[in-house]
Amino acid sequence: MAETKTNAMRILDRAKIKYEMHTYPHTEGEAVDGMNVAKLTGQDPVKVYKTLVTRGASNPSKNFYVFVIPVAKELDLKKAAKAVGEKSVEMIHVKEINGITGYIRGGCSPVGMKKQFVTVYDESCLAQQTMLVSGGRIGTQIECAPADLIKVTRGRTAAITQEHEA
């Protein structure tokens, strides 16, 4: 069965970035939490990352920031704000995800959002040969080298998770 490519995959193809697609079973339109995505794709959770979108305090209607962190960890909002030079950041509301990113909850990829937002990956990704992020739709993950994802999203890395495990 040929899967249709997502926007994220087309962008990786255009950038000539090698990736592997993974799919997992899900109920149409229902987000699957990251730990279950890891289990359903048979991946170690330390390699599976979730994409979080926040709003900066300096200009809440314009300053959106994307953070990509391991599924088993929580975003440290203070560290995240510091990483992007904001006094503070807060998570956007679930109902805003589509309007801001073009993606839906559970299918939000750091690759191929409507706009190029400042994107910060947790520095733990650098210890991985490959990492998995959403492929741009629920049920699809893309796996590729962290450096390639960082390059294609014009991202950077920082310590942005809380110390304790979630």
Stockholm file with secondary structure:
# STOCKHOLM 1.0

chainA/1-166         MAETKTNAMRILDRAKIKYEMHTYPHTEGEAVDGMNVAKLTGQDPVKVYKTLVTRGASNPSKNFYVFVIPVAKELDLKKAAKAVGEKSVEMIHVKEINGITGYIRGGCSPVGMKKQFVTVYDESCLAQQTMLVSGGRIGTQIECAPADLIKVTRGRTAAITQEHEA
#=GR chainA/1-166 SS CCCCCCHHHHHHHHTTCCCEEEECCCCTTCCCCHHHHHHHTTCCGGGBEEEEEEEETTSTTTCEEEEEEETTSCBCHHHHHHHTTCSCEEECCGGGHHHHHSCCTTCCCSSSCSSCCEEEEEGGGGGCSCEEEECSSTTEEEEECHHHHHHHTTCEEECCBCSSCC
#=GC SS_cons         CCCCCCHHHHHHHHTTCCCEEEECCCCTTCCCCHHHHHHHTTCCGGGBEEEEEEEETTSTTTCEEEEEEETTSCBCHHHHHHHTTCSCEEECCGGGHHHHHSCCTTCCCSSSCSSCCEEEEEGGGGGCSCEEEECSSTTEEEEECHHHHHHHTTCEEECCBCSSCC
//
